[in-house]
Amino acid sequence: MQEKKQIIFKTPDITKMQEVVINNRTKIYIAVGADPEEARSRYQARQDAKGKALFAPKKAALA
């Protein structure tokens, strides 16, 4: 009989991280030495990619 291995997930301590304000409702936390402008641009790029479709829809054929 095999025993299940417990998954231990340790949450990061945000008191030791740097806060980056994206807008008045959104804040992200990054490492202390990291560049906040790069983090902001990477966050925006991920959010923009969420709304885009992976494949372009097919156009209707004209008959």
C-alpha positions in Angstrom: 0.0 0.0 0.0 1.4 3.4 -1.0 1.0 6.4 1.2 0.2 9.8 -0.4 2.9 12.3 -0.1 1.6 15.5 1.4 2.1 18.6 -0.6 3.4 21.5 1.5 2.8 24.9 0.0 4.5 27.8 1.7 3.0 31.2 0.9 5.4 34.0 0.3 5.9 36.6 3.0 4.7 39.9 1.4 6.3 41.9 4.2 9.6 41.1 2.6 8.5 42.0 -0.9 8.1 45.2 -2.8 4.6 46.4 -3.7 4.0 47.7 -7.2 0.8 49.6 -7.8 -0.7 48.8 -11.2 -3.9 50.9 -10.8 -6.0 52.0 -7.8 -7.5 48.5 -7.5 -4.5 46.3 -8.4 -1.3 45.8 -6.5 1.3 43.1 -7.2 4.3 42.1 -5.0 7.8 41.5 -6.5 11.3 40.8 -5.1 12.9 43.7 -3.4 15.7 44.2 -6.0 13.5 43.7 -9.1 12.5 46.5 -11.5 8.9 47.8 -10.9 8.5 49.1 -14.4 9.3 45.8 -15.9 6.9 44.0 -13.6 4.2 46.5 -14.4 4.7 46.0 -18.2 4.8 42.2 -17.8 1.6 42.3 -15.8 -0.1 44.4 -18.5 1.1 42.1 -21.3 -0.4 39.1 -19.5 -3.7 40.9 -19.0 -3.8 41.9 -22.6 -3.1 38.3 -23.8 -6.1 37.0 -21.7 -8.6 38.8 -23.8 -7.2 37.7 -27.2 -8.3 34.6 -29.0 -5.6 32.1 -29.9 -7.0 31.5 -33.3 -8.5 34.1 -35.6 -12.2 33.3 -36.4 -12.9 32.2 -39.9 -14.6 34.7 -42.1 -17.9 33.8 -43.7 -17.5 32.7 -47.4 -19.2 34.9 -49.9 -21.5 32.9 -52.1 
